[in-house]
Amino acid sequence: MNTPQSWQHEFPLDPSVCYLNHAAVAPWPQRAVEAVTHFAQENARQGARDYPRWARQEKHLRSQLQQLLNAPSSDDIALVKNTSEALSFVAQGINWQAGDQIITSDQEFPSNRIPWQALSEHGVSLQQVALNCADPEQALIDAMGPRTRLLTISSVQYASGLKMDLVRLGAACRERGILFCVDAIQSLGALPFDVQAIDCDFAMADGHKWLLGPEGLGVFYCRAAARDQLRLTQHGWHMVEAMGNYDLTDWSPARSARRFEAGSPNTLAQQALSASLEVLLEVGMEQVATLLHQRISYLINQLEQLPGVRLLSPKTADRQAGIVSFAIDGVDHAALYRELMQAGVVCAQRGGGIRWSPHFYTGEATLDQALCHLRTLVTAQRSKSASR
């Protein structure tokens, strides 16, 4: 059976580092480092002599992403620079009409807010629904009306770690003829993700978080039936159907999602991301999710034993992903964040508190070390405050 210890060789982190920041930028597995090193050395010695092999690697990467997303075909997969680019393809591609409405939540990362707010100049409104309620999905569904064209939501909220019921939201959108867009950056690579089960039109994620890859390369899933609904906003040699026929002047966009890839691919990042995905696929996403849930449950249990701790993340398993956010009464969280980072606990300050995000391979010893640092720093802060 897979255990975190089974994969420690892939993540040779410095022993002084407690890496709890996969919701931001993840460390690469060793095989990604080796893939990039080999690629760089090959390029230095031979240049692009084996470019056809690089193209085969790109095709393999699309197949890996298809598997992770359970997309019907690798033709549904576009390789993009980042989540923001993919979201902008959707936001700028739809033929909006004045009075159209977009629904989202009040907890979205700016990547899933700004592209939609920018449509206000076309008379399109963005309604941000509060999720701090007993039934956040129902709140989103209740906001849908006759002018609603699209629902865009993060699969997992970046600050609180709230996991959304995407199957329920997808069914509601389909019943009403509403387009469904999912920012999957905080779940893809942490939890099983199935674009067919949730019935979404669009899904996107960067490679540098839970997918354990480099920055600068992400995935954009576009349902085949929805591709022609998006006006193309970028054009170039790579997005045409007859790619490689450089003398053809009468061109047409690729029928596949490659139509969203205007120019030359990021071949270096493709090597790294493909190697990283090998790790996840070898472990298996069900097992990744199981191991990650064990880490999250352990952290929550330990944190709740600390005086003054308030969990900002869900306590119920069906709402949890890979994020534990917490606040501590009487503590300066900005100072605590700085002190944690100085102590080697790599984390983030989000949502009014501290955000910890381990991954499936994170050992219990690492969690205990981070908790020990936290207790020491909180005690020191409180002692300093009491002496004033």
Solvent accessible surface area in square Angstrom, and as a share of the most:
residue,aa,sasa,rsa
1,M,213,0.95
2,N,41,0.21
3,T,53,0.31
4,P,10,0.07
5,Q,117,0.52
6,S,51,0.33
7,W,24,0.08
8,Q,74,0.33
9,H,121,0.54
10,E,8,0.04
11,F,7,0.03
12,P,93,0.59
13,L,64,0.32
14,D,80,0.42
15,P,121,0.76
16,S,67,0.43
17,V,43,0.25
18,C,0,0.00
19,Y,33,0.13
20,L,0,0.00
21,N,18,0.09
22,H,0,0.00
23,A,1,0.01
24,A,15,0.12
25,V,64,0.37
26,A,5,0.04
27,P,24,0.15
28,W,90,0.32
29,P,0,0.00
30,Q,60,0.27
31,R,50,0.18
32,A,0,0.00
33,V,63,0.36
34,E,98,0.44
35,A,27,0.21
36,V,27,0.15
37,T,63,0.36
38,H,103,0.46
39,F,12,0.05
40,A,51,0.39
41,Q,90,0.40
42,E,9,0.04
43,N,64,0.33
44,A,90,0.70
45,R,159,0.58
46,Q,68,0.30
47,G,28,0.27
48,A,57,0.44
49,R,173,0.63
50,D,45,0.23
51,Y,89,0.34
52,P,85,0.53
53,R,77,0.28
54,W,12,0.04
55,A,50,0.39
56,R,148,0.54
57,Q,40,0.18
58,E,20,0.09
59,K,149,0.63
60,H,87,0.39
61,L,0,0.00
62,R,25,0.09
63,S,50,0.32
64,Q,7,0.03
65,L,0,0.00
66,Q,47,0.21
67,Q,120,0.53
68,L,9,0.05
69,L,2,0.01
70,N,64,0.33
71,A,5,0.04
72,P,81,0.51
73,S,40,0.26
74,S,36,0.23
75,D,78,0.40
76,D,5,0.03
77,I,1,0.01
78,A,0,0.00
79,L,17,0.08
80,V,7,0.04
81,K,115,0.49
82,N,54,0.28
83,T,3,0.02
84,S,45,0.29
85,E,24,0.11
86,A,0,0.00
87,L,0,0.00
88,S,41,0.27
89,F,11,0.05
90,V,0,0.00
91,A,0,0.00
92,Q,66,0.30
93,G,1,0.01
94,I,5,0.02
95,N,100,0.51
96,W,30,0.10
97,Q,97,0.43
98,A,77,0.59
99,G,39,0.37
100,D,6,0.03
101,Q,34,0.15
102,I,0,0.00
103,I,0,0.00
104,T,0,0.00
105,S,0,0.00
106,D,71,0.37
107,Q,50,0.22
108,E,13,0.06
109,F,91,0.38
110,P,44,0.28
111,S,23,0.15
112,N,0,0.00
113,R,66,0.24
114,I,98,0.50
115,P,17,0.11
116,W,1,0.00
117,Q,70,0.31
118,A,51,0.40
119,L,2,0.01
120,S,76,0.49
121,E,140,0.63
122,H,96,0.43
123,G,36,0.35
124,V,5,0.03
125,S,61,0.39
126,L,35,0.18
127,Q,73,0.32
128,Q,81,0.36
129,V,16,0.09
130,A,58,0.45
131,L,5,0.03
132,N,143,0.73
133,C,63,0.38
134,A,111,0.86
135,D,51,0.27
136,P,6,0.04
137,E,0,0.00
138,Q,65,0.29
139,A,26,0.20
140,L,0,0.00
141,I,19,0.09
142,D,101,0.52
143,A,21,0.16
144,M,23,0.10
145,G,33,0.31
146,P,141,0.89
147,R,123,0.45
148,T,9,0.05
149,R,71,0.26
150,L,0,0.00
151,L,0,0.00
152,T,0,0.00
153,I,0,0.00
154,S,8,0.05
155,S,3,0.02
156,V,0,0.00
157,Q,0,0.00
158,Y,51,0.20
159,A,18,0.14
160,S,23,0.15
161,G,0,0.00
162,L,22,0.11
163,K,57,0.24
164,M,8,0.04
165,D,61,0.32
166,L,17,0.09
167,V,84,0.48
168,R,83,0.30
169,L,0,0.00
170,G,0,0.00
171,A,48,0.37
172,A,5,0.04
173,C,0,0.00
174,R,91,0.33
175,E,136,0.61
176,R,115,0.42
177,G,67,0.64
178,I,4,0.02
179,L,18,0.09
180,F,0,0.00
181,C,0,0.00
182,V,0,0.00
183,D,4,0.02
184,A,0,0.00
185,I,23,0.11
186,Q,7,0.03
187,S,4,0.03
188,L,3,0.02
189,G,0,0.00
190,A,0,0.00
191,L,23,0.12
192,P,61,0.38
193,F,18,0.07
194,D,46,0.24
195,V,1,0.01
196,Q,92,0.41
197,A,55,0.43
198,I,11,0.05
199,D,42,0.22
200,C,0,0.00
201,D,4,0.02
202,F,0,0.00
203,A,0,0.00
204,M,2,0.01
205,A,1,0.01
206,D,12,0.06
207,G,0,0.00
208,H,21,0.10
209,K,26,0.11
210,W,1,0.00
211,L,1,0.01
212,L,0,0.00
213,G,1,0.01
214,P,11,0.07
215,E,112,0.50
216,G,34,0.32
217,L,5,0.02
218,G,1,0.01
219,V,2,0.01
220,F,0,0.00
221,Y,6,0.02
222,C,0,0.00
223,R,59,0.21
224,A,61,0.47
225,A,79,0.61
226,A,1,0.00
227,R,20,0.07
228,D,118,0.61
229,Q,92,0.41
230,L,5,0.03
231,R,136,0.50
232,L,30,0.15
233,T,65,0.38
234,Q,73,0.32
235,H,106,0.47
236,G,30,0.29
237,W,105,0.37
238,H,5,0.02
239,M,1,0.00
240,V,22,0.13
241,E,59,0.26
242,A,41,0.31
243,M,80,0.36
244,G,42,0.41
245,N,80,0.41
246,Y,166,0.63
247,D,132,0.68
248,L,80,0.40
249,T,123,0.72
250,D,123,0.64
251,W,121,0.43
252,S,60,0.38
253,P,45,0.29
254,A,1,0.00
255,R,176,0.64
256,S,21,0.13
257,A,0,0.00
258,R,40,0.15
259,R,27,0.10
260,F,11,0.05
261,E,15,0.07
262,A,19,0.15
263,G,32,0.30
264,S,90,0.58
265,P,31,0.19
266,N,64,0.33
267,T,23,0.14
268,L,82,0.41
269,A,8,0.06
270,Q,2,0.01
271,Q,15,0.07
272,A,0,0.00
273,L,1,0.00
274,S,2,0.02
275,A,9,0.07
276,S,0,0.00
277,L,0,0.00
278,E,68,0.31
279,V,0,0.00
280,L,0,0.00
281,L,45,0.22
282,E,98,0.44
283,V,8,0.05
284,G,24,0.23
285,M,26,0.12
286,E,126,0.57
287,Q,39,0.17
288,V,0,0.00
289,A,17,0.13
290,T,66,0.38
291,L,7,0.03
292,L,0,0.00
293,H,72,0.32
294,Q,86,0.38
295,R,20,0.07
296,I,1,0.00
297,S,45,0.29
298,Y,54,0.20
299,L,0,0.00
300,I,14,0.07
301,N,81,0.42
302,Q,36,0.16
303,L,0,0.00
304,E,87,0.39
305,Q,122,0.54
306,L,25,0.13
307,P,96,0.61
308,G,30,0.29
309,V,26,0.15
310,R,118,0.43
311,L,32,0.16
312,L,56,0.28
313,S,9,0.06
314,P,25,0.16
315,K,132,0.56
316,T,79,0.46
317,A,61,0.47
318,D,104,0.54
319,R,48,0.18
320,Q,15,0.07
321,A,3,0.03
322,G,0,0.00
323,I,4,0.02
324,V,0,0.00
325,S,0,0.00
326,F,0,0.00
327,A,1,0.01
328,I,3,0.01
329,D,71,0.37
330,G,73,0.70
331,V,15,0.09
332,D,81,0.42
333,H,31,0.14
334,A,39,0.30
335,A,17,0.13
336,L,0,0.00
337,Y,57,0.22
338,R,129,0.47
339,E,53,0.24
340,L,0,0.00
341,M,74,0.33
342,Q,151,0.67
343,A,33,0.25
344,G,14,0.14
345,V,0,0.00
346,V,29,0.17
347,C,2,0.01
348,A,4,0.03
349,Q,71,0.31
350,R,80,0.29
351,G,55,0.53
352,G,62,0.60
353,G,0,0.00
354,I,0,0.00
355,R,3,0.01
356,W,0,0.00
357,S,0,0.00
358,P,0,0.00
359,H,0,0.00
360,F,0,0.00
361,Y,7,0.02
362,T,6,0.04
363,G,12,0.12
364,E,80,0.36
365,A,81,0.63
366,T,35,0.21
367,L,0,0.00
368,D,60,0.31
369,Q,64,0.28
370,A,0,0.00
371,L,0,0.00
372,C,74,0.44
373,H,52,0.23
374,L,0,0.00
375,R,96,0.35
376,T,82,0.48
377,L,33,0.16
378,V,11,0.06
379,T,84,0.49
380,A,56,0.44
381,Q,27,0.12
382,R,80,0.29
383,S,66,0.43
384,K,125,0.53
385,S,61,0.39
386,A,89,0.69
387,S,92,0.60
388,R,213,0.78
